[in-house]
Amino acid sequence: MDERKKALLKEIVETYVKTVKPVGSNSLCKKLKCSSATIRNEMAVLENLGYIEKNHISSGRIPSELGYKYYVENLMQPKDLTGEDMLKLQTIFANNELKVSDAVTRCLEIISDLTNYTSVVLGRGSSDNLLRQLNIIALDLNKVVAIVCTDKGLVENKEFIIPDNIDANEIVKVGEMVNKMLVGTPISKVSEKLEFEIKPIIAKKVKDYETVYNIFYDAFNDFLIHNTNIHVSGRVNLLKEPEYDNTTSIKRIASKLEDEAFKKMVSDIDGGEDLQIYIGKDSNFDDNVTVIKKKYKTDGEEGTIAIIGPKRMEYERVVSLLNYMVDRIEGKDGK
């Protein structure tokens, strides 16, 4: 993509984000100082490449999901926070009487108000729990239940249906081995130990080891999800967006915000500590939303913060707000 096409796509994305109206060639001529014929030709190329698409009620164009992704990866520039935005957040961190978790919650409430998006903080309530015992019990030939217990008295269980080619008793034996290797491990470190230390051992002992491994992984992952503190601010903000302008779409997104999968969506973050942006289908939440999220760690506490808005999101501002907030949480760049 040459510089003119990049500039054109950037202008279409940013204009549509602000106006929620398809962008026509006439408005782009003045800004890019090109003839209408040139703009139309370039827009046709961008459309053929899949970066923009035609709105059925207008001759203008709107960004496609691919267009938003290209914008985020190649064209977006984080936006400097206004003095007012910074002051509102700094006031929270200046209050030394607040615990970190309370400060994070307060800040996300402010960010939700500033952006009119939904904000989420998900803290690891079980991070200081050590595994006390893992039991695998065969219920019948193709069903087992995994029971996870911690030294703090937390207990979770989950049933699994196993394929016909795997013996339930074999899973029980593997469970005894896994239990011995993991007892005393912090729950937050179990997944890492499973992947790098235990999975290779299971692979040597069990033919269909991936299926067996996934049983243990899912059991611990479920434990983390169910024993996690979650706070949602501005839950109704998302429902006010033009993308959700009918009863069906409102009910769909509202039910998803209440679902257990919502916790999993927020907690399943890839890419280490880097800020992550999941657009549309990549969000595993809803095709019409973007989820921007980032982990934080400080004073023995850790969690994930996220902003959920439409694909037509003010990306630069949200990225700057989240980065600023995490830097303050972790004591970077002063206080």
LOTORGU-193741 format. One line per 5 residues: their letters; for each residue x, y, z of N, C-alpha, C. Coordinates in steps of 0.1 Angstrom, whole numbers, plus 2048, in hexadecimal, padded with zeros to 3 digits. Example, Ala and Ser with C-alpha at 12.3 -4.5 7.8 and 13.67 -1.06 7.14 Angstrom:
BEGIN
AS> 884:7C7:84E:87B:7D3:84E:884:7DF:84E | 880:7EA:847:889:7F5:847:881:800:84F .
END
This chain:
BEGIN
MDERK> 809:7F4:800:800:800:800:809:80C:800 | 807:815:7F6:80F:822:7F6:80A:82C:800 | 812:837:801:80F:841:80B:801:847:809 | 7FD:84A:7FD:7F0:850:7FB:7E5:847:7FF | 7E6:83A:7FC:7DB:831:801:7DB:830:810 .
KALLK> 7E7:830:816:7E8:830:825:7E1:83C:82B | 7E4:848:825:7DE:854:82A:7CF:854:828 | 7CA:84E:81D:7BC:84D:81A:7B5:844:824 | 7BB:838:826:7B5:82F:830:7B4:835:83E | 7BF:83B:842:7C0:842:84F:7B5:84C:851 .
EIVET> 7B3:854:846:7A9:85E:847:79B:858:847 | 798:84E:840:78B:847:840:788:841:84D | 792:83B:853:790:835:861:78D:83F:86B | 795:84A:86C:794:854:876:788:85C:874 | 784:85F:868:778:866:865:76B:85E:869 .
YVKTV> 76B:852:865:760:849:869:75E:847:878 | 76A:846:87F:769:845:88D:762:851:894 | 765:85D:88E:760:869:894:751:86B:890 | 74E:868:884:741:86C:87E:736:861:87E | 73B:855:87E:732:849:87C:72B:84A:86F .
KPVGS> 730:851:865:72A:852:858:734:84E:84D | 72F:847:843:738:842:838:73F:84E:832 | 74B:84C:82E:754:857:82A:753:858:81A | 750:863:815:74F:865:807:75C:86B:801 | 75D:86B:7F4:769:870:7ED:76A:87F:7EE .
NSLCK> 75F:886:7EE:760:895:7EE:766:89A:7FB | 763:894:806:769:899:813:778:896:813 | 77C:88C:80C:78A:888:80C:793:890:803 | 78D:896:7F9:795:89D:7EF:79C:8A9:7F5 | 795:8B1:7FE:79B:8BC:804:7A6:8B8:80E .
KLKCS> 7A4:8AE:815:7AD:8AA:820:7BA:8A4:81A | 7B9:89D:80F:7C4:896:809:7CA:89E:7FD | 7C2:8A9:7F9:7C7:8B1:7EE:7C8:8A9:7E1 | 7BE:8A1:7DE:7BE:899:7D2:7B1:89B:7CB | 7B1:898:7BE:7A4:89A:7B6:79A:88F:7BA .
SATIR> 78E:891:7B8:784:887:7BB:786:87A:7B4 | 78A:87C:7A7:78D:870:79F:798:867:7A5 | 7A2:86E:7AA:7AE:866:7B0:7A9:860:7BD | 7A1:867:7C5:79C:861:7D2:793:855:7CF | 78A:856:7C5:782:84B:7C2:789:83F:7BD .
NEMAV> 794:841:7B5:79C:836:7B0:7A3:82F:7BC | 7A9:837:7C5:7B0:832:7D0:7A7:82A:7DA | 79B:830:7DB:791:829:7E4:78D:81B:7DD | 78C:81B:7D0:788:80F:7C9:793:804:7CC | 7A0:808:7CC:7AB:7FF:7CE:7AA:7FA:7DD .
LENLG> 7A8:803:7E6:7A7:7FF:7F4:79B:7F5:7F7 | 790:7F8:7EF:785:7EF:7F1:788:7E1:7EB | 78F:7E1:7E0:792:7D4:7DA:79C:7CC:7E3 | 7A5:7D4:7EA:7AE:7CD:7F3:7A7:7C9:800 | 79B:7CD:802:793:7C9:80E:795:7D2:81A .
YIEKN> 79B:7DE:819:79D:7E7:824:791:7F0:827 | 789:7F3:81D:77D:7FA:81F:771:7F3:818 | 765:7F7:81B:759:7F1:815:74E:7FC:814 | 746:7F9:80A:73B:802:807:72F:800:811 | 72A:80B:816:71E:80A:81F:712:80A:816 .
HISSG> 709:801:819:6FE:7FE:810:6F4:80A:80F | 6F5:814:818:6EB:81F:818:6F2:82C:813 | 6FE:82B:80F:706:837:80B:710:833:801 | 714:83D:7F9:71F:83B:7EF:72D:83C:7F6 | 72D:840:803:73A:841:80A:73F:833:80E .
RIPSE> 74B:833:814:752:827:818:754:827:827 | 755:81B:82D:758:81A:83B:764:810:83C | 76B:810:847:776:806:848:771:7F8:84A | 777:7EF:844:774:7E1:847:77C:7DC:853 | 77A:7D0:857:781:7CA:862:790:7CA:85F .
LGYKY> 793:7C6:853:7A1:7C6:84E:7A7:7D4:84E | 79F:7DE:84B:7A3:7EC:84A:7A7:7F1:858 | 79E:7ED:862:7A1:7F1:870:7AE:7EB:875 | 7B0:7DE:871:7BC:7D7:876:7C9:7DD:870 | 7C8:7E1:863:7D4:7E7:85C:7D6:7F5:863 .
YVENL> 7CC:7FC:866:7CD:809:86C:7D4:808:879 | 7D0:7FE:882:7D6:7FC:88F:7E4:7F8:88E | 7E7:7EF:885:7F5:7EA:884:7FF:7F3:87D | 7FA:7FC:874:803:804:86C:801:813:86C | 7F5:818:86F:7F2:826:86D:7EF:82D:87A .
MQPKD> 7EB:826:884:7E6:82D:891:7F2:833:898 | 7F0:83E:89E:7FA:845:8A7:7F3:848:8B4 | 7F8:842:8BF:7F2:845:8CC:7F0:854:8CE | 7E5:857:8D4:7E1:865:8D6:7E5:86A:8E3 | 7EB:876:8E4:7EF:87C:8F0:7E2:87F:8F9 .
LTGED> 7E3:87B:905:7D8:87E:90E:7D6:88C:911 | 7CA:891:913:7C8:89F:916:7CB:8A0:925 | 7CE:8AD:929:7D1:8B0:937:7C5:8AB:940 | 7B9:8AD:93B:7AD:8A9:943:7AD:89A:946 | 7B0:892:93B:7B0:884:93C:7BA:87F:946 .
MLKLQ> 7C6:885:945:7D1:881:94E:7CE:885:95C | 7C9:890:95E:7C6:895:96C:7BC:88C:973 | 7B2:887:96B:7A7:87F:971:7AE:871:976 | 7B7:86C:96E:7BD:85F:971:7C8:861:97C | 7CF:86C:97C:7DA:86F:986:7D4:871:993 .
TIFAN> 7C8:876:994:7C1:878:9A1:7BF:86B:9A8 | 7BC:861:9A0:7B9:853:9A6:7C6:84E:9AC | 7D1:84F:9A4:7DE:849:9A8:7E5:851:9B3 | 7E0:85D:9B5:7E6:866:9BF:7E0:862:9CD | 7D5:85B:9CD:7CF:857:9DA:7D5:84A:9DF .
NELKV> 7DF:84C:9E8:7E7:841:9EE:7DE:838:9F7 | 7D2:83C:9FA:7CA:833:A02:7C3:828:9FA | 7C3:82A:9ED:7BC:820:9E5:7C5:814:9E2 | 7C0:808:9E3:7C7:7FC:9DF:7C8:7FC:9D0 | 7D2:7F4:9CB:7D4:7F4:9BC:7C8:7F0:9B5 .
SDAVT> 7C1:7E5:9BA:7B5:7E0:9B3:7AA:7EB:9B3 | 7A9:7F3:9BE:79F:7FD:9BE:7A2:809:9B4 | 7AF:80C:9B4:7B4:817:9AB:7B1:813:99C | 7B4:806:999:7B2:801:98B:7A3:802:988 | 79A:7FE:991:78C:7FF:98E:787:80D:98C .
RCLEI> 78C:816:995:788:824:994:78D:82A:986 | 799:827:982:79E:82C:975:796:827:96A | 792:81A:96A:78B:815:95F:77D:81B:95E | 777:81E:96A:76A:825:96A:76C:833:963 | 777:83A:965:77A:847:95F:77C:845:950 .
ISDLT> 784:83B:94C:786:838:93E:779:835:937 | 770:82E:93D:764:82A:937:75B:837:935 | 75C:840:93E:755:84D:93D:75B:855:932 | 768:855:931:76F:85E:927:76D:859:919 | 76C:84C:917:76B:846:90A:75D:842:906 .
NYTSV> 754:840:910:747:83B:90D:748:82C:908 | 752:825:90C:753:817:909:752:80F:916 | 751:802:915:751:7F9:921:75F:7F6:925 | 762:7F7:932:76F:7F3:937:76E:7E8:941 | 779:7E0:941:779:7D4:94A:786:7D3:951 .
VLGRG> 786:7CF:95E:792:7CB:965:790:7BD:96A | 799:7B4:967:798:7A7:96C:7A4:7A3:974 | 7A3:7A2:981:7AE:79F:98A:7AE:790:98E | 7BA:78C:990:7BC:77E:993:7BA:77C:9A2 | 7AE:778:9A6:7AB:776:9B4:7B1:769:9B9 .
SSDNL> 7B6:760:9B0:7BC:754:9B5:7CB:754:9B3 | 7D1:75F:9B1:7DF:760:9AE:7E8:75B:9B9 | 7E3:75D:9C6:7EC:759:9D1:7E8:74B:9D6 | 7E0:744:9CF:7DC:736:9D2:7E6:72C:9CD | 7EA:722:9D5:7F2:717:9D1:7EA:70B:9CF .
LRQLN> 7EE:703:9C5:7E6:6F7:9C2:7E9:6ED:9CE | 7DE:6E8:9D4:7DF:6DF:9DE:7DD:6D0:9D9 | 7D3:6CF:9D0:7D0:6C2:9CA:7C9:6C3:9BD | 7CC:6BA:9B4:7C5:6B7:9A8:7C0:6A9:9A8 | 7B3:6A7:9A6:7AE:699:9A6:7A7:697:998 .
IIALD> 7A9:68C:992:7A2:688:986:79A:67C:989 | 78D:67C:988:784:671:98C:77D:66C:980 | 77E:65F:97D:776:65A:972:768:657:976 | 75E:65E:96F:750:65C:972:74B:650:96A | 74F:64E:95E:74C:642:956:757:641:94B .
LNKVV> 754:639:941:75E:636:937:763:642:92F | 75A:64B:92D:75D:657:925:75B:664:92C | 75B:664:939:759:671:940:762:671:94D | 769:67C:94F:771:67E:95B:76D:68C:960 | 770:68E:96D:76F:69B:973:77C:69F:979 .
AIVCT> 780:6AB:977:78D:6B1:97D:789:6BA:988 | 78F:6B7:994:78D:6C0:9A0:79A:6C7:9A4 | 799:6D4:9A5:7A5:6DC:9A8:7A3:6E2:9B6 | 7AC:6E0:9BF:7AB:6E6:9CD:7B8:6EE:9CF | 7B6:6F9:9D7:7C2:702:9DA:7C4:702:9E9 .
DKGLV> 7CF:708:9ED:7D2:708:9FC:7C9:713:A03 | 7C2:71B:9FB:7B9:725:A01:7AB:720:A02 | 7A9:713:9FE:79C:70D:9FF:793:70F:9F3 | 798:714:9E8:790:715:9DC:78F:708:9D5 | 783:705:9D0:781:6F8:9C9:779:6FA:9BC .
ENKEF> 77E:6F4:9B2:776:6F5:9A5:776:6E7:99F | 76B:6E3:998:76B:6D6:991:765:6D8:983 | 76A:6D0:97A:765:6D0:96C:764:6C2:966 | 759:6BF:95F:758:6B2:959:75D:6B3:94B | 762:6A8:946:767:6A7:938:762:69A:932 .
IIPDN> 75E:69B:925:75B:68F:91D:767:68C:916 | 76C:67F:917:778:67B:910:775:672:904 | 77D:673:8FA:77B:66A:8EE:77C:65B:8F1 | 776:653:8E8:775:645:8EB:783:63F:8EA | 78D:645:8E3:79A:63F:8E2:7A3:641:8EE .
IDANE> 79E:648:8F8:7A6:64B:904:79F:645:910 | 7A7:63E:918:7A3:637:924:7A2:641:92F | 796:642:936:795:64B:941:79F:648:94C | 7A2:63C:94E:7AB:638:959:7B9:63D:956 | 7BC:63E:949:7C9:643:945:7CA:652:949 .
IVKVG> 7BF:65A:947:7BF:668:94B:7C1:669:95A | 7BA:660:962:7BC:660:970:7CA:65F:974 | 7D1:655:96E:7DF:653:971:7E8:65F:96E | 7E5:665:962:7ED:671:95E:7EA:67C:969 | 7DD:67D:96D:7D9:687:977:7E1:686:984 .
EMVNK> 7E4:679:988:7EC:677:994:7FA:67C:992 | 800:67A:987:80D:67F:984:80D:68E:983 | 803:694:97D:803:6A3:97C:801:6A9:98A | 7F9:6A3:992:7F6:6A8:99F:804:6A8:9A7 | 80C:69E:9A7:818:69E:9AE:822:6A9:9A9 .
MLVGT> 822:6AB:99C:82B:6B5:997:826:6C4:999 | 819:6C6:99C:814:6D3:99D:811:6D8:9AB | 810:6CE:9B4:80C:6D2:9C2:816:6DD:9C7 | 810:6E7:9CD:818:6F2:9D2:81B:6FD:9C8 | 816:6FB:9BB:819:705:9B1:80E:710:9B2 .
PISKV> 812:71D:9B1:808:728:9B0:7FE:726:9A5 | 7F1:727:9A7:7E8:725:99C:7EB:72D:990 | 7F0:739:991:7F2:741:986:7FE:73C:97D | 806:733:983:812:72E:97C:80F:720:976 | 803:71A:979:801:70C:976:801:70A:966 .
SEKLE> 7FA:713:95F:7F9:712:950:807:712:94A | 810:71A:94F:81E:71B:94A:825:70E:94C | 824:708:958:82A:6FC:95C:825:6F0:954 | 817:6F0:952:811:6E6:94A:817:6E5:93C | 818:6F1:936:81C:6F2:928:82B:6EE:926 .
FEIKP> 834:6F3:92F:842:6F1:92C:848:6E5:934 | 842:6E0:93F:848:6D5:946:840:6C8:945 | 833:6CA:946:82B:6BE:947:826:6B9:939 | 823:6C1:930:81E:6BD:923:828:6B4:91C | 835:6B7:91C:83E:6AD:916:83E:69F:91C .
IIAKK> 83C:69F:929:83B:692:930:82F:68A:92C | 823:691:92B:817:68B:927:818:686:919 | 81F:68D:910:820:68A:902:828:67C:901 | 831:679:90A:838:66C:90A:830:661:90F | 826:664:918:81F:659:91E:811:656:918 .
VKDYE> 80B:660:911:7FE:65E:90C:7FE:660:8FD | 7F7:658:8F5:7F7:659:8E7:7F0:666:8E2 | 7E4:668:8E6:7DC:674:8E2:7DE:67E:8EE | 7EB:683:8EF:7EE:68B:8FB:7E8:699:8FB | 7E5:69E:8EF:7DF:6AC:8EE:7D1:6AC:8F5 .
TVYNI> 7C9:6A2:8F3:7BC:6A1:8F9:7BD:6A0:908 | 7C6:698:90D:7C9:696:91C:7CE:6A3:922 | 7D8:6A9:91B:7DE:6B6:920:7D3:6C0:921 | 7CA:6C1:917:7C0:6CC:917:7B6:6CA:923 | 7B4:6BE:927:7AB:6BC:933:7B1:6C3:93F .
FYDAF> 7BE:6C2:941:7C5:6C8:94D:7C5:6D7:94B | 7C9:6DB:93F:7C9:6EA:93C:7BC:6F0:93E | 7B1:6EA:939:7A4:6F0:93A:79F:6F0:949 | 7A3:6E6:950:79F:6E6:95E:7A5:6F2:966 | 7B2:6F4:964:7B8:700:96B:7B4:70D:965 .
NDFLI> 7B1:70E:958:7AD:71A:952:79F:71E:958 | 796:714:959:789:716:95E:78A:71B:96D | 793:715:974:795:71A:982:799:729:983 | 7A2:72D:97A:7A6:73B:97A:79B:744:976 | 793:740:96C:787:748:968:77D:74A:973 .
HNTNI> 77A:73F:979:76F:73F:984:773:746:990 | 781:747:993:786:74D:99F:78D:75A:99C | 786:762:993:78C:76E:98F:782:77A:992 | 788:785:997:780:790:99A:77E:799:98D | 772:79C:98A:770:7A4:97E:767:7B0:981 .
HVSGR> 76A:7BB:97B:762:7C7:97D:760:7CE:970 | 754:7D0:96C:750:7D6:95F:74A:7E4:962 | 750:7EE:95A:74B:7FC:95B:745:7FF:94E | 73A:807:94E:734:80C:941:72F:801:939 | 729:7F7:940:724:7EB:938:71A:7EF:92D .
VNLLK> 712:7FA:930:707:7FE:927:70D:807:91C | 719:80C:91E:71F:815:914:720:80E:906 | 724:802:905:725:7FB:8F9:717:7FA:8F2 | 70D:7F8:8FA:6FF:7F7:8F4:6FA:804:8EE | 701:80F:8F1:6FD:81C:8EC:703:81F:8DE .
EPEYD> 70C:817:8DA:713:819:8CD:709:817:8C1 | 70B:81F:8B6:702:81D:8AB:702:80F:8A5 | 70D:807:8A7:70E:7FA:8A2:703:7F1:8A8 | 6FF:7F5:8B4:6F5:7ED:8BB:6E8:7F5:8BB | 6E1:7F6:8AF:6D6:7FE:8AE:6C8:7F7:8AD .
NTTSI> 6C9:7EA:8B0:6BC:7E3:8B0:6BC:7D9:8BC | 6B0:7D5:8BF:6AE:7CC:8CB:6B6:7BF:8CA | 6B7:7B9:8BF:6BE:7AC:8BD:6CD:7AE:8C1 | 6D3:7B8:8BB:6E1:7BA:8BE:6E4:7BE:8CC | 6DB:7C6:8D2:6DC:7CA:8E0:6DC:7BE:8E9 .
KRIAS> 6D2:7B6:8E7:6D0:7AA:8EF:6DD:7A1:8EE | 6E2:79F:8E2:6ED:797:8DF:6F9:79B:8E7 | 6FD:7A8:8E6:709:7AD:8ED:707:7AE:8FC | 6FA:7B1:900:6F8:7B1:90F:6F9:7A4:915 | 6F5:799:90E:6F6:78C:914:705:787:914 .
KLEDE> 70C:78C:90A:71B:788:90A:722:78F:916 | 71E:79B:919:725:7A2:924:722:79B:932 | 718:792:932:715:78B:93F:71A:77D:93F | 71F:778:933:722:76A:932:730:767:938 | 732:75A:93C:73F:756:941:74A:757:937 .
AFKKM> 746:756:92A:750:757:91F:756:765:91F | 74F:76F:925:754:77D:926:760:77D:92E | 760:776:93A:76C:775:942:778:76F:93A | 775:764:933:77F:75D:92C:785:766:921 | 77C:76D:91A:781:776:910:78B:781:915 .
VSDID> 788:786:921:791:790:926:79E:78A:92B | 79D:77E:931:7A9:778:937:7B2:772:92D | 7AC:76D:922:7B5:766:918:7BC:770:910 | 7C7:776:915:7CF:780:90E:7DC:779:909 | 7E0:77C:8FD:7EC:776:8F7:7F7:781:8F7 .
GGEDL> 803:77D:8F4:80D:787:8F1:814:78D:8FD | 814:786:908:81B:78B:914:815:797:919 | 81E:7A1:91C:819:7AD:923:815:7B8:919 | 816:7B6:90D:813:7C1:903:804:7C3:902 | 801:7D0:8FF:7F3:7D3:8FD:7EE:7CC:8F0 .
QIYIG> 7E2:7C6:8F1:7DD:7BF:8E6:7D0:7C5:8E1 | 7CE:7C5:8D4:7C2:7CA:8CD:7BB:7BF:8C5 | 7AF:7BB:8C9:7A8:7B1:8C2:79B:7B7:8BB | 79B:7B7:8AE:791:7BE:8A6:787:7B4:8A0 | 77A:7B6:8A2:770:7AE:89C:771:79F:8A0 .
KDSNF> 772:797:896:772:788:898:77D:784:8A1 | 788:78B:8A1:794:788:8A9:791:789:8B8 | 787:791:8BC:784:793:8CA:77E:787:8D1 | 779:77D:8C9:772:771:8CE:767:776:8D8 | 761:781:8D5:756:787:8DD:74A:78B:8D5 .
DDNVT> 74D:793:8CB:742:798:8C2:749:79E:8B6 | 743:79B:8AA:749:79F:89E:749:7AF:89C | 741:7B6:8A4:740:7C4:8A2:748:7CC:8AD | 750:7C5:8B4:757:7CC:8BF:766:7CB:8BD | 76D:7D4:8C4:77B:7D4:8C6:77E:7D3:8D5 .
VIKKK> 788:7CA:8D8:78C:7C9:8E6:79B:7CC:8E7 | 79E:7D6:8EF:7AC:7DA:8F1:7AF:7D7:900 | 7B9:7CF:902:7BC:7CB:910:7CB:7CA:913 | 7CE:7CA:920:7DC:7CA:924:7DD:7C5:932 | 7E8:7BD:935:7EA:7B8:942:7F1:7C3:94B .
YKTDG> 7EF:7C1:958:7F7:7CA:961:7FC:7C1:96D | 808:7C4:972:80D:7BD:97E:813:7C8:987 | 810:7C7:994:815:7D0:99E:812:7CB:9AC | 81C:7CC:9B5:81A:7C9:9C3:814:7BC:9C5 | 818:7B2:9BD:812:7A4:9BF:805:7A2:9B9 .
EEGTI> 7FF:7AD:9B3:7F2:7AC:9AD:7F4:7AC:99D | 7EB:7A5:997:7EB:7A5:988:7DD:7A4:983 | 7DB:7A8:977:7CE:7A7:971:7CE:7AC:962 | 7C3:7AD:95C:7C1:7B1:94F:7B7:7BD:94E | 7BB:7C7:947:7B1:7D2:945:7AD:7D2:936 .
AIIGP> 7A1:7D6:934:79C:7D6:926:792:7E0:923 | 792:7E5:917:788:7EE:912:781:7E8:907 | 774:7E8:907:76B:7E1:8FD:763:7EC:8F6 | 764:7ED:8E9:75C:7F7:8E2:759:7F2:8D4 | 753:7FA:8CC:750:7F6:8BE:75D:7F5:8B6 .
KRMEY> 75D:7EE:8AA:768:7EE:8A1:76C:7FD:89D | 762:805:89D:764:813:89A:768:81A:8A7 | 773:816:8AC:778:81A:8B9:783:826:8B7 | 783:82E:8C1:78E:839:8C1:79B:832:8C6 | 7A1:82B:8BD:7AC:823:8C1:7B8:82A:8C8 .
ERVVS> 7BC:836:8C2:7C7:83D:8C7:7C5:841:8D5 | 7B9:846:8D9:7B7:84A:8E6:7B6:83F:8F0 | 7B0:834:8EC:7AF:829:8F6:7BC:823:8F9 | 7C5:821:8EE:7D2:81C:8F0:7DA:825:8FA | 7D9:832:8F8:7E1:83B:900:7DC:83A:90F .
LLNYM> 7CE:839:911:7C9:839:91E:7CD:82C:925 | 7CD:821:91E:7D0:814:925:7DF:814:928 | 7E8:818:91F:7F6:819:921:7F9:822:92D | 7F3:82D:92D:7F5:837:938:7F1:831:946 | 7E6:82A:946:7E1:824:952:7EA:819:957 .
VDRIE> 7EE:810:94E:7F7:805:953:804:80A:957 | 809:815:951:816:81A:955:815:820:963 | 80A:826:966:808:82B:974:806:820:97E | 7FE:816:97A:7FC:80A:983:809:804:987 | 812:802:97D:81F:7FC:97F:82A:805:984 .
GKDGK> 826:812:986:830:81B:98C:83A:820:982 | 837:820:975:840:825:96A:83D:833:968 | 847:83A:963:845:848:95E:841:851:96A | 844:84E:976:840:857:981:832:854:986 | 82E:85C:990:821:85A:995:81A:868:997 .
END
